[in-house]
Amino acid sequence: MKDKILLGKRSVIETINDELKNMCSIEHSRHISFGNFQTNMISALIAYSFFPKKPALKYKVVNTNQITLF
């Protein structure tokens, strides 16, 4: 059931990935060192956190008293 819900939210996930890639300058490049890669990734995520509007997934877990057998 979780997979079906997330599959329906794929467009939101793709939008977030697109914003990170294009607006925050995360791109597939070959970094010389792992530290350089980490610095690039962390700086892009910090820049993304300052965006005024961010897409989000609204996901609620419904607890039932049913027993699952798998």
Steps between C-alpha positions, in 0.01 A plus 500: 500500500787737579646442154171592332480824697859595421453408134217751485730765649777439249448835328567683828817298555616571143430873553718505810779319316472746210523800735805355672665428168430826319454769764747378763769393253507132588624329189668176410866586494815320590638633823867454573443428868213374712525810719438719194188297417372534857559875502314541170205289617466664842521852357226420246274354771553808716410723204187290440395539863477878448255472208169665594277234342591136506283214373409247766347157529196473724514147634291370789529160660170347597528253785246222499449214739518242225761227504726475196615155397806555286 
